Amino acid sequence: MKKVVLIFAAVMMMAFSSVCMAADGGDLNKDQKVAETFISGITTNNVTYDKFVANFDEGLKAKINNKAYEALKNDVKTKFGDLKETKFYSFERYDNQDKVTYITSFSNEKIVAVVFIFDKNNKVVEFALLPMQENQTTTNEEATQQ
């Protein structure tokens, strides 16, 4: 009887912990899908304007019309070059917003952070493409040896 109670308790603890750990999983999955569509939209011709702005809030949709979308794609191509790699970096949850960050690599820029701010309805409120510098820290010994 003790074994049955222990097994039942262990199963209940595992089930409860999995529920607690996956609380933000649904929102993160939705945000990632939107972010990946956005990145694909600015780096390829595979995403139409309507699909690109489908998950933008009304304020951002008003700022980015079809002409602005084409200009954004051209700016990314000119400044950063061709997309080489994309990796999910972080998900941060705030009271009324979520922040999702991807780290990308382009042919002209080695590291670019693509940051998205989502409202509580999983709509993109703001985004930014931020070129990053590699952290090149040197110690005093290394600096004097060079």
Sequence and secondary structure as in RCSB ss.txt:
>XXXX:A:sequence
MKKVVLIFAAVMMMAFSSVCMAADGGDLNKDQKVAETFISGITTNNVTYDKFVANFDEGLKAKINNKAYEALKND
VKTKFGDLKETKFYSFERYDNQDKVTYITSFSNEKIVAVVFIFDKNNKVVEFALLPMQENQTTTNEEATQQ
>XXXX:A:secstr
 HHHHHHHHHHHHHHHHHHHHTTTHHHHHHHHHHHHHHHHHHHSS S HHHHTTTB HHHHHH  HHHHHHHHHH
HHHHH SEEEEEEEEEEE SSEEEEEEEEEESS SEEEEEEEEETTS EEEEEEEEE       HHHHHH 
